[in-house]
Amino acid sequence: MNAKESARNLSPYKKTKKGGDSRGTGVHGPHDYKAHHSALDPLFEGEIDYLIRMIRMREIYAIELMLDPVGLTLSAWYPLAVLHVEDGMSQRELGNRLNLKDAAIGKAIDALESEKIIVRKKDPQDRRKALVCLTTKGKKIAYKVAKQRQEFQSVFVDGFSQTEKTLFGKLLERSYGNLEKFLASFE
């Protein structure tokens, strides 16, 4: 079963009064990430910031759907992706890799630890540091998430030629660089 089929087979969750859902997902606030309509507003046709926003909102929803069968939420997606490739790094290094503040990565690590997906181990080179390591259960889940990420990434470029896929990636990277320069102008 691929990521799209997995997402389709899930039943909807009850909304809570706080704006989340019965799973207690990290997706709260004014945005309707779970909107079932997929039409883009014609008012914003071709406007890049709007398209990026809408793609990100749908991406968040899709990730939540893919992680739900293993009882995880969005905050686990990227930490598991990193640890799947490089298991056993400090919490701070993991946070830096994901551009997350200490409190945010700490909360994500605490949630993964409570589910017995990761453990904190003393660093043999520096006893003051703890390393974040996948458990056996965590390695299985991280492998599954890695497969889901690979399938999900192919959804973004479905119907693209190999040349278009490469160009799309390069254009996104260039756009990111442009945004970095723009932000630097405010510093």
KEVO-147294 format. One record per atom (N, C-alpha, C, O, CB): y, z, x; residue in three letters. Coordinates in steps of 0.001 Angstrom, whole numbers, padded with zeros to 6 digits, always signed. Glycine has a CB too. Layout:
REM KEVO-147294
YZXALA...
END
This chain:
REM KEVO-147294
-001176+000000+000852MET+000000+000000+000000MET+001239+000000+000899MET+001349+000830+001801MET-000002+001231-000970MET+002180-000934+000654ASN+003380-000975+001477ASN+004448-000030+000943ASN+004267+000603-000097ASN+003925-002396+001547ASN+005564+000059+001665ALA+006626+001012+001306ALA+007190+000735-000079ALA+007465+001666-000836ALA+007752+000964+002334ALA+007364-000551-000419LYS+007918-000885-001730LYS+006979-000453-002845LYS+007416+000099-003855LYS+008193-002387-001828LYS+005684-000706-002659GLU+004704-000315-003680GLU+004632+001203-003798GLU+004515+001736-004901GLU+003311-000890-003346GLU+004701+001907-002655SER+004687+003372-002688SER+005850+003890-003510SER+005690+004789-004335SER+004743+003952-001266SER+007017+003319-003279ALA+008219+003766-003991ALA+008099+003505-005484ALA+008530+004332-006288ALA+009464+003066-003437ALA+007524+002378-005869ARG+007402+002036-007285ARG+006434+002944-008030ARG+006586+003153-009234ARG+006958+000606-007429ARG+005447+003483-007334ASN+004422+004290-007989ASN+004835+005732-008234ASN+004072+006491-008832ASN+003180+004272-007173ASN+006006+006127-007794LEU+006443+007509-007959LEU+007132+007696-009293LEU+007848+006813-009765LEU+007375+007918-006825LEU+006915+008837-009891SER+007586+009125-011158SER+008963+009706-010895SER+009184+010294-009836SER+006748+010095-012017SER+009898+009559-011829PRO+011236+010106-011618PRO+011222+011625-011679PRO+010308+012224-012245PRO+012211+009550-012653PRO+012247+012248-011090TYR+012347+013695-011056TYR+013457+014159-011974TYR+014404+013423-012253TYR+012586+014190-009631TYR+013331+015381-012438LYS+014360+015964-013293LYS+015593+016279-012455LYS+015489+016789-011339LYS+013836+017242-014001LYS+016750+015969-013003LYS+018007+016320-012344LYS+018246+017811-012521LYS+017915+018386-013557LYS+019200+015493-012917LYS+018824+018428-011496THR+019181+019841-011601THR+020663+019945-011919THR+021393+018958-011836THR+018838+020612-010290THR+021107+021142-012284LYS+022510+021356-012610LYS+023406+021192-011390LYS+024604+020947-011531LYS+022702+022734-013210LYS+022845+021323-010205LYS+023644+021229-008987LYS+023806+019805-008497LYS+024447+019585-007470LYS+023026+022058-007905LYS+023244+018826-009200GLY+023438+017438-008801GLY+022304+016859-007980GLY+022299+015660-007701GLY+024690+017320-008035GLY+021348+017675-007590GLY+020194+017171-006854GLY+019074+016875-007828GLY+019326+016519-008979GLY+019730+018180-005780GLY+017858+017016-007383ASP+016741+016842-008294ASP+015751+017980-008105ASP+015963+018869-007280ASP+016055+015478-008073ASP+014672+017947-008872SER+013725+019059-008881SER+013014+019259-007550SER+012368+020287-007345SER+012708+018844-009957SER+013123+018285-006636ARG+012513+018455-005328ARG+013395+019254-004393ARG+012944+019709-003341ARG+012207+017115-004720ARG+014661+019429-004775GLY+015590+020098-003870GLY+015968+019198-002715GLY+016141+019676-001594GLY+014988+021391-003345GLY+016102+017899-002964THR+016428+016964-001895THR+017801+017264-001329THR+018606+017955-001953THR+016365+015523-002398THR+018058+016746-000160GLY+019353+016898+000474GLY+020392+015949-000085GLY+021527+015943+000390GLY+019226+016691+001946GLY+020044+015151-001074VAL+020962+014158-001604VAL+021671+014744-002821VAL+021156+014710-003939VAL+020214+012845-001970VAL+022866+015282-002578HIS+023675+015889-003629HIS+025050+015249-003600HIS+025375+014494-002683HIS+023773+017436-003453HIS+025834+015547-004582GLY+027205+015081-004584GLY+027468+014089-005695GLY+026662+013935-006612GLY+027542+014465-003264GLY+028613+013412-005603PRO+029057+012566-006697PRO+028363+011212-006797PRO+028490+010538-007819PRO+030498+012349-006571PRO+027643+010802-005776HIS+027041+009472-005771HIS+025706+009453-006504HIS+024907+010383-006393HIS+026853+008988-004345HIS+025482+008394-007244ASP+024212+008226-007951ASP+023289+007393-007075ASP+023144+006187-007273ASP+024418+007551-009352ASP+022660+008063-006090TYR+021784+007373-005158TYR+020580+006757-005858TYR+019979+005805-005361TYR+021321+008327-004079TYR+020241+007301-006999LYS+019040+006862-007704LYS+019356+005887-008828LYS+018530+005674-009716LYS+018301+008057-008259LYS+020542+005296-008796ALA+020922+004345-009843ALA+019864+003250-009927ALA+019435+002705-008910ALA+022332+003732-009563ALA+019458+002945-011124HIS+018383+001967-011296HIS+018899+000542-011384HIS+018109-000398-011297HIS+017585+002290-012534HIS+020201+000354-011555HIS+020725-001006-011570HIS+020939-001450-010132HIS+021282-000640-009271HIS+022051-001097-012389HIS+020742-002706-009878SER+020901-003182-008506SER+022052-004178-008396SER+022283-004739-007325SER+019602-003823-008012SER+022771-004401-009490ALA+023866-005357-009461ALA+025044-004808-008668ALA+025426-003646-008811ALA+024302-005712-010880ALA+025604-005663-007837LEU+026808-005297-007107LEU+028001-005603-007995LEU+027982-006573-008752LEU+026907-006054-005743LEU+029023-004791-007907ASP+030217-004995-008712ASP+030948-006248-008223ASP+031324-006318-007053ASP+031145-003749-008649ASP+031156-007233-009096PRO+031819-008481-008676PRO+033242-008255-008154PRO+033767-009089-007417PRO+031861-009457-009842PRO+033855-007157-008522LEU+035189-006837-008034LEU+035224-006787-006508LEU+036232-007134-005891LEU+035657-005506-008614LEU+034105-006350-005898PHE+034036-006183-004444PHE+033238-007290-003750PHE+032801-007115-002612PHE+033423-004841-004117PHE+033049-008408-004414GLU+032224-009490-003870GLU+032631-009850-002443GLU+033790-010159-002167GLU+032321-010724-004762GLU+031647-009802-001545GLY+031861-010186-000156GLY+032585-009156+000694GLY+032807-009403+001879GLY+032614-011441-000117GLY+032960-008013+000139GLU+033679-007010+000924GLU+032683-006157+001710GLU+031840-005465+001140GLU+034556-006118+000006GLU+032805-006228+003003ILE+031808-005661+003905ILE+031670-004149+003752ILE+030552-003635+003725ILE+032162-005995+005332ILE+032785-003429+003652ASP+032673-001971+003549ASP+031910-001574+002292ASP+031117-000633+002316ASP+034067-001321+003548ASP+032145-002280+001204TYR+031446-002004-000056TYR+029954-002318+000081TYR+029109-001537-000357TYR+032064-002829-001214TYR+029635-003468+000693LEU+028226-003844+000869LEU+027486-002830+001737LEU+026356-002451+001429LEU+028120-005242+001493LEU+028121-002396+002815ILE+027491-001402+003689ILE+027248-000105+002921ILE+026180+000498+003028ILE+028368-001132+004935ILE+028239+000313+002155ARG+028108+001534+001355ARG+026954+001418+000365ARG+026138+002332+000248ARG+029416+001829+000607ARG+026887+000304-000342MET+025845+000135-001349MET+024457+000031-000717MET+023482+000567-001245MET+026128-001103-002188MET+024380-000658+000404ILE+023100-000744+001116ILE+022666+000649+001562ILE+021497+001008+001422ILE+023208-001700+002341ILE+023584+001423+002090ARG+023250+002781+002554ARG+022788+003662+001394ARG+021841+004436+001536ARG+024467+003427+003249ARG+023456+003542+000251MET+023037+004347-000907MET+021618+003980-001344MET+020823+004867-001654MET+024019+004152-002083MET+021295+002702-001371ARG+019945+002275-001760ARG+018933+002685-000684ARG+017796+003040-000995ARG+019899+000735-001988ARG+019358+002632+000587GLU+018485+003039+001678GLU+018119+004513+001545GLU+016954+004880+001697GLU+019155+002772+003033GLU+019103+005355+001265ILE+018851+006789+001095ILE+017823+007014-000009ILE+016882+007790+000155ILE+020164+007542+000768ILE+018010+006339-001113TYR+017087+006486-002234TYR+015676+006040-001837TYR+014700+006724-002146TYR+017583+005677-003447TYR+015567+004910-001163ALA+014254+004396-000750ALA+013567+005356+000219ALA+012364+005591+000108ALA+014401+003008-000098ALA+014322+005912+001166ILE+013742+006855+002135ILE+013225+008093+001412ILE+012129+008574+001699ILE+014789+007257+003209ILE+014020+008608+000471GLU+013574+009772-000302GLU+012261+009469-001038GLU+011358+010304-001071GLU+014666+010197-001314GLU+012163+008284-001621LEU+010943+007905-002336LEU+009747+007805-001392LEU+008642+008221-001741LEU+011147+006574-003059LEU+009965+007256-000204MET+008861+007108+000749MET+008406+008452+001308MET+007221+008639+001582MET+009275+006191+001891MET+009337+009385+001479LEU+008981+010693+002049LEU+008417+011663+001021LEU+007728+012618+001378LEU+010190+011312+002701LEU+008703+011425-000237ASP+008273+012359-001275ASP+006764+012623-001282ASP+006370+013778-001444ASP+008689+011836-002616ASP+005897+011610-001115PRO+004450+011900-001153PRO+003983+012901-000091PRO+002956+013556-000272PRO+003679+010619-000983PRO+004724+013025+001008VAL+004354+014010+002027VAL+005231+015256+001938VAL+005193+016112+002822VAL+004461+013394+003426VAL+006021+015356+000870GLY+006803+016559+000605GLY+008031+016728+001476GLY+008508+017849+001656GLY+005946+017737+000767GLY+008554+015636+002020LEU+009719+015722+002894LEU+010928+015049+002261LEU+010803+014325+001273LEU+009417+015090+004250LEU+012102+015297+002842THR+013330+014701+002352THR+013996+013892+003466THR+013490+013813+004586THR+014287+015789+001819THR+015106+013311+003142LEU+015856+012439+004040LEU+016085+013059+005419LEU+016039+012352+006425LEU+017182+012091+003418LEU+016328+014350+005477SER+016652+014995+006758SER+015496+014937+007756SER+015696+015207+008940SER+017041+016445+006522SER+014296+014590+007302ALA+013137+014509+008199ALA+012945+013108+008785ALA+012272+012955+009804ALA+011877+014926+007453ALA+013519+012101+008163TRP+013253+010691+008511TRP+013505+010385+009989TRP+012592+009952+010692TRP+014119+009774+007654TRP+014722+010603+010463TYR+015048+010243+011843TYR+014511+011226+012877TYR+014075+010785+013940TYR+016531+010134+011993TYR+014519+012550+012622PRO+013875+013427+013610PRO+012404+013061+013849PRO+011929+013085+014984PRO+013973+014881+013152PRO+011693+012725+012777LEU+010293+012328+012945LEU+010178+011008+013700LEU+009247+010816+014481LEU+009604+012212+011582LEU+011124+010100+013469ALA+011111+008819+014181ALA+011275+009038+015686ALA+010580+008414+016488ALA+012229+007893+013652ALA+012194+009925+016062VAL+012425+010208+017482VAL+011230+010933+018079VAL+010740+010547+019140VAL+013704+011046+017671VAL+010755+011977+017412LEU+009641+012769+017952LEU+008345+011961+018009LEU+007491+012232+018853LEU+009428+014026+017105LEU+008189+010993+017145HIS+007003+010125+017196HIS+006959+009367+018518HIS+005886+009146+019079HIS+006999+009130+016008HIS+008128+008970+019011VAL+008211+008210+020266VAL+008309+009143+021472VAL+007679+008897+022500VAL+009421+007261+020237VAL+009103+010218+021348GLU+009310+011157+022455GLU+009143+012582+021970GLU+010124+013265+021675GLU+010703+010969+023083GLU+007927+013022+021888ASP+007629+014379+021420ASP+007978+015390+022502ASP+007756+015144+023687ASP+006139+014509+021022ASP+008525+016531+022089GLY+008773+017620+023022GLY+010125+017565+023695GLY+010206+017443+024917GLY+007725+017631+024055GLY+011191+017652+022913MET+012542+017714+023474MET+013255+018901+022861MET+012808+019462+021860MET+013335+016391+023214MET+014358+019276+023465SER+015096+020414+022936SER+015761+020028+021613SER+016004+018856+021324SER+016152+020907+023957SER+016037+021048+020840GLN+016704+020850+019553GLN+018064+020183+019768GLN+018450+019290+019014GLN+016873+022201+018808GLN+018778+020619+020790ARG+020098+020045+021095ARG+019986+018568+021473ARG+020790+017750+021025ARG+020772+020829+022238ARG+018995+018225+022292GLU+018806+016820+022687GLU+018477+015970+021457GLU+018987+014860+021307GLU+017673+016692+023751GLU+017627+016496+020589LEU+017278+015773+019363LEU+018527+015572+018501LEU+018760+014483+017977LEU+016184+016538+018566LEU+019322+016626+018360GLY+020566+016529+017600GLY+021521+015514+018207GLY+022145+014734+017487GLY+021241+017885+017523GLY+021636+015523+019536ASN+022513+014558+020212ASN+022035+013123+019993ASN+022838+012221+019755ASN+022581+014862+021716ASN+020734+012927+020074ARG+020178+011582+019847ARG+020509+011059+018454ARG+020725+009863+018261ARG+018661+011595+020043ARG+020544+011974+017487LEU+020756+011585+016092LEU+022207+011782+015643LEU+022545+011571+014478LEU+019830+012382+015189LEU+023058+012191+016594ASN+024471+012418+016293ASN+024641+013456+015177ASN+025445+013283+014262ASN+025148+011098+015894ASN+023857+014542+015280LEU+023919+015626+014307LEU+024445+016888+014968LEU+024133+017173+016124LEU+022536+015881+013683LEU+025238+017636+014232LYS+025743+018913+014720LYS+024576+019896+014818LYS+023538+019720+014179LYS+026868+019468+013785LYS+024772+020937+015637ASP+023718+021934+015862ASP+023190+022528+014554ASP+021981+022687+014386ASP+024242+023052+016755ASP+024093+022855+013632ALA+023668+023472+012368ALA+022812+022507+011551ALA+021823+022920+010945ALA+024893+023915+011546ALA+023184+021229+011528ALA+022441+020242+010730ALA+021046+020001+011302ALA+020068+019967+010556ALA+023214+018916+010665ALA+020951+019834+012617ILE+019625+019596+013198ILE+018796+020873+013117ILE+017578+020812+012954ILE+019740+019113+014673ILE+019448+022029+013229GLY+018733+023300+013098GLY+018106+023456+011734GLY+016964+023898+011611GLY+019665+024459+013362GLY+018854+023092+010708LYS+018340+023170+009339LYS+017160+022206+009150LYS+016159+022562+008529LYS+019464+022850+008322LYS+017282+020995+009685ALA+016191+020016+009580ALA+014944+020517+010312ALA+013831+020407+009798ALA+016631+018647+010156ALA+015138+021068+011514ILE+014013+021588+012305ILE+013372+022777+011600ILE+012147+022892+011564ILE+014482+021998+013721ILE+014192+023662+011039ASP+013652+024810+010294ASP+012774+024342+009132ASP+011702+024901+008898ASP+014800+025699+009765ASP+013225+023325+008410ALA+012453+022808+007271ALA+011135+022206+007743ALA+010096+022424+007120ALA+013268+021753+006496ALA+011170+021451+008838LEU+009942+020845+009372LEU+009000+021920+009910LEU+007780+021802+009790LEU+010279+019829+010486LEU+009563+022954+010496GLU+008744+024052+011023GLU+008082+024823+009886GLU+006921+025219+009999GLU+009601+025004+011882GLU+008808+025038+008799SER+008227+025777+007672SER+007082+024988+007018SER+006201+025573+006387SER+009316+026093+006625SER+007102+023678+007173GLU+006016+022839+006644GLU+004899+022638+007675GLU+003946+021896+007438GLU+006570+021474+006205GLU+005031+023306+008812LYS+004049+023228+009906LYS+003909+021806+010459LYS+002822+021374+010841LYS+002686+023726+009421LYS+005040+021093+010489ILE+005075+019732+011020ILE+005504+019755+012487ILE+005081+018918+013284ILE+006034+018844+010188ILE+006342+020716+012823ILE+006741+020903+014215ILE+006601+022377+014573ILE+006530+023248+013707ILE+008199+020410+014453ILE+006563+022623+015873VAL+006606+023985+016406VAL+007621+023997+017538VAL+007886+022974+018169VAL+005187+024465+016901VAL+008180+025172+017781ARG+009072+025340+018932ARG+008238+025990+020036ARG+007602+027023+019827ARG+010356+026217+018570ARG+008256+025364+021216LYS+007512+025887+022365LYS+008476+026126+023515LYS+009459+025404+023676LYS+006379+024911+022793LYS+008187+027137+024305LYS+009015+027402+025492LYS+008894+026225+026454LYS+007809+025685+026669LYS+008587+028736+026196LYS+010022+025843+027023ASP+010063+024774+028025ASP+009532+025347+029337ASP+010094+026320+029839ASP+011526+024197+028202ASP+008467+024779+029912PRO+007918+025328+031156PRO+008895+025228+032333PRO+008795+026016+033274PRO+006628+024609+031507PRO+009851+024264+032300GLN+010832+024113+033369GLN+012030+025061+033202GLN+012671+025440+034183GLN+011318+022673+033418GLN+012321+025434+031963ASP+013482+026283+031690ASP+013133+027211+030534ASP+013196+026811+029372ASP+014753+025425+031359ASP+012768+028441+030848ARG+012259+029374+029835ARG+013309+029743+028783ARG+012967+030308+027744ARG+011757+030636+030508ARG+014592+029429+029044ARG+015640+029715+028063ARG+015644+028693+026925ARG+016193+028935+025850ARG+017008+029737+028747ARG+015020+027554+027189LYS+015013+026460+026223LYS+013718+026432+025440LYS+012655+026779+025954LYS+015226+025126+026922LYS+013826+026009+024171ALA+012639+025765+023353ALA+012549+024264+023109ALA+013558+023600+022871ALA+012694+026565+021995ALA+011350+023748+023169LEU+011119+022333+022903LEU+010585+022166+021486LEU+009779+022967+021011LEU+010133+021729+023937LEU+011035+021139+020838VAL+010574+020813+019490VAL+009393+019856+019652VAL+009538+018764+020202VAL+011733+020174+018603VAL+008219+020282+019163CYS+006996+019498+019342CYS+006289+019300+018006CYS+006272+020192+017159CYS+006052+020184+020347CYS+005713+018131+017836LEU+004938+017851+016634LEU+003608+018595+016684LEU+002977+018675+017738LEU+004704+016335+016478LEU+003186+019132+015557THR+001856+019713+015428THR+000876+018563+015186THR+001290+017407+015094THR+001799+020778+014263THR-000400+018866+015085THR-001378+017830+014747THR-001032+017218+013399THR-001051+015997+013239THR-002813+018408+014726THR-000716+018075+012427LYS-000287+017594+011112LYS+000985+016746+011250LYS+001116+015698+010617LYS-000044+018789+010146LYS+001909+017212+012077GLY+003169+016503+012288GLY+002974+015133+012904GLY+003667+014179+012549GLY+004076+017317+013162GLY+002019+015033+013837LYS+001748+013733+014472LYS+001234+012731+013444LYS+001601+011556+013475LYS+000722+013888+015620LYS+000390+013197+012542LYS-000121+012303+011488LYS+001006+011849+010570LYS+001099+010673+010219LYS-001221+013007+010662LYS+001856+012789+010188ILE+002978+012457+009302ILE+003977+011559+010023ILE+004479+010600+009437ILE+003679+013741+008804ILE+004269+011858+011287ALA+005216+011044+012059ALA+004687+009618+012204ALA+005459+008661+012146ALA+005468+011671+013457ALA+003378+009473+012391TYR+002775+008139+012477TYR+002955+007398+011150TYR+003312+006220+011126TYR+001265+008240+012843TYR+002704+008101+010060LYS+002863+007495+008734LYS+004323+007092+008490LYS+004596+006007+007977LYS+002389+008473+007635LYS+005243+007964+008857VAL+006674+007669+008700VAL+007060+006476+009578VAL+007843+005628+009150VAL+007537+008913+009065VAL+006525+006400+010791ALA+006820+005260+011676ALA+006359+003952+011037ALA+007055+002939+011101ALA+006138+005448+013056ALA+005188+003985+010428LYS+004697+002779+009740LYS+005596+002431+008561LYS+005909+001261+008340LYS+003243+002980+009255LYS+006014+003448+007801GLN+006907+003218+006669GLN+008244+002651+007139GLN+008787+001740+006514GLN+007128+004520+005886GLN+008775+003186+008236ARG+010042+002681+008776ARG+009907+001218+009164ARG+010804+000418+008899ARG+010490+003514+009993ARG+008795+000865+009789GLN+008576-000519+010198GLN+008524-001430+008971GLN+009146-002492+008958GLN+007272-000644+011019GLN+007786-001017+007948GLU+007704-001800+006711GLU+009072-001875+006038GLU+009480-002930+005553GLU+006665-001187+005743GLU+009770-000752+006015PHE+011068-000696+005353PHE+012086-001577+006067PHE+012881-002257+005418PHE+011571+000744+005290PHE+012069-001570+007398GLN+013001-002418+008140GLN+012768-003894+007838GLN+013708-004689+007843GLN+012868-002165+009642GLN+011521-004257+007577SER+011242-005661+007243SER+011810-006033+005880SER+012086-007205+005622SER+009734-005925+007266SER+011989-005037+004997VAL+012592-005290+003683VAL+014020-005804+003848VAL+014447-006695+003114VAL+012580-004004+002817VAL+014757-005252+004802PHE+016145-005648+005028PHE+016285-007121+005399PHE+017295-007753+005090PHE+016751-004795+006116PHE+015282-007653+006052VAL+015388-009029+006543VAL+014349-009962+005916VAL+014051-011029+006452VAL+015241-009047+008052VAL+013809-009545+004782ASP+012841-010374+004081ASP+013466-011740+003759ASP+014561-011810+003201ASP+012357-009670+002784ASP+012776-012802+004108GLY+013274-014148+003854GLY+014172-014690+004956GLY+014594-015845+004895GLY+014017-014167+002567GLY+014470-013872+005966PHE+015287-014342+007097PHE+014374-015049+008094PHE+013216-014665+008264PHE+016052-013150+007787PHE+014893-016075+008748SER+014159-016688+009861SER+014261-015737+011052SER+015059-014799+011029SER+014730-018126+010220SER+013455-015972+012093GLN+013513-015121+013278GLN+014900-015186+013903GLN+015423-014173+014369GLN+012442-015539+014304GLN+015498-016376+013916THR+016850-016539+014459THR+017854-015725+013648THR+018732-015080+014220THR+017257-018028+014470THR+017732-015749+012325GLU+018631-014979+011463GLU+018456-013479+011671GLU+019434-012731+011680GLU+018389-015332+009996GLU+017200-013036+011839LYS+016944-011618+012088LYS+017640-011159+013366LYS+018301-010121+013391LYS+015432-011352+012182LYS+017480-011952+014424THR+018101-011622+015708THR+019616-011619+015581THR+020281-010701+016062THR+017660-012615+016795THR+020160-012634+014940LEU+021599-012732+014756LEU+022129-011572+013909LEU+023173-011002+014227LEU+021959-014068+014107LEU+021425-011223+012843PHE+021822-010128+011971PHE+021944-008834+012773PHE+022940-008119+012658PHE+020812-009958+010820PHE+020930-008535+013583GLY+020956-007338+014427GLY+022130-007361+015395GLY+022822-006356+015558GLY+019649-007208+015203GLY+022358-008504+016038LYS+023463-008619+017001LYS+024814-008475+016308LYS+025723-007853+016857LYS+023395-009965+017739LYS+024959-009041+015113LEU+026214-008919+014377LEU+026471-007473+013947LEU+027605-006999+014001LEU+026199-009836+013152LEU+025411-006772+013519LEU+025571-005360+013161LEU+025976-004529+014378LEU+026840-003657+014278LEU+024267-004810+012557LEU+025348-004800+015531GLU+025708-004084+016753GLU+027152-004374+017151GLU+027869-003466+017570GLU+024759-004465+017896GLU+027588-005625+017026ARG+028963-005976+017351ARG+029929-005294+016378ARG+030986-004810+016783ARG+029151-007506+017319ARG+029566-005261+015110SER+030391-004592+014108SER+030513-003105+014433SER+031590-002522+014302SER+029799-004789+012694SER+029413-002496+014854TYR+029431-001085+015257TYR+030397-000887+016426TYR+031190+000055+016429TYR+028005-000605+015646TYR+030327-001771+017413GLY+031233-001702+018560GLY+032687-001843+018139GLY+033560-001138+018644GLY+030885-002780+019572GLY+032942-002760+017207ASN+034307-002937+016697ASN+034800-001666+016026ASN+035952-001272+016204ASN+034369-004114+015709ASN+033932-001025+015254LEU+034301+000208+014571LEU+034575+001324+015580LEU+035490+002125+015388LEU+033195+000632+013594LEU+033783+001378+016654GLU+034002+002374+017705GLU+035387+002189+018333GLU+036105+003163+018560GLU+032898+002273+018789GLU+035757+000938+018613LYS+037085+000664+019183LYS+038184+001083+018208LYS+039190+001669+018607LYS+037228-000839+019534LYS+037983+000779+016941PHE+038956+001143+015901PHE+039132+002664+015866PHE+040259+003160+015844PHE+038498+000615+014504PHE+038024+003395+015862LEU+038092+004859+015826LEU+038750+005429+017075LEU+039482+006415+016996LEU+036698+005444+015670LEU+038494+004814+018225ALA+039086+005274+019489ALA+040603+005147+019446ALA+041306+005899+020120ALA+038521+004472+020681ALA+041106+004215+018668SER+042561+004027+018595SER+043252+005213+017914SER+044473+005346+017994SER+042889+002732+017840SER+042484+006067+017250PHE+043050+007245+016582PHE+043010+008483+017470PHE+043595+009510+017126PHE+042300+007523+015286PHE+042343+008399+018584GLU+042190+009570+019460GLU+043349+009718+020414GLU+043373+010651+021216GLU+040902+009479+020246GLU
END
